[in-house]
Amino acid sequence: MKRVAFKMKLNPGCREEYRRRHGEAWPELLEKIRESGVSDYSIFLDEQTDTLFAVQKVSGETGSQDIGGEEIVRKWWDYMADIMEVNPDNSPVSIPLEEVFYLK
């Protein structure tokens, strides 16, 4: 199992809406993410910069950012596109982060 991390960016003034939407994340979306091999998935917010930091464990080669071909994932991206930085296909702009330290 490997761990991956990435960052994303919220639009100004969208913190509470982001929290609300993730508090009501669709069960079918969460199941699709689990089916892709993702577990132990957390997203942290830096309120000074509106930057989101995500960390997840991945049992295969695909993480949550790699399942954009799934209809439910594209629907979620469309739902979230108004509150965060996105690519032309509404996928979140996601920048991989290099792990520089890990304490087991």
HUVENVEN-V117900 format. One record per pair of residues at least 4 apart in sequence whose C-alpha atoms are under 6 Angstrom apart, sorted by the first residue. I is the first residue (numbers start at 0). J is the second residue. If there is no record, write none. Layout:
# HUVENVEN-V117900
<<I J> <I J>>
This chain:
# HUVENVEN-V117900
<<0 57> <0 58> <1 56> <1 57> <2 55> <2 56> <3 54> <3 55> <4 53> <4 54> <4 96> <5 52> <5 53> <5 94> <5 95> <5 96> <6 51> <6 52> <6 93> <6 94> <7 50> <7 51> <7 92> <7 93> <8 49> <8 50> <8 51> <8 83> <8 84> <9 49> <9 83> <10 82> <10 83> <13 82> <28 71> <32 37> <32 63> <33 37> <36 57> <36 58> <36 59> <37 56> <37 57> <37 62> <38 56> <39 55> <39 56> <40 54> <40 55> <41 53> <41 54> <42 52> <42 53> <43 51> <43 52> <44 50> <44 51> <45 49> <45 50> <57 62> <61 65> <67 72> <67 73> <76 80> <76 89> <76 90> <77 89> <80 89> <84 92> <85 89> <85 90> <85 91> <85 92> <86 90> <86 92>>
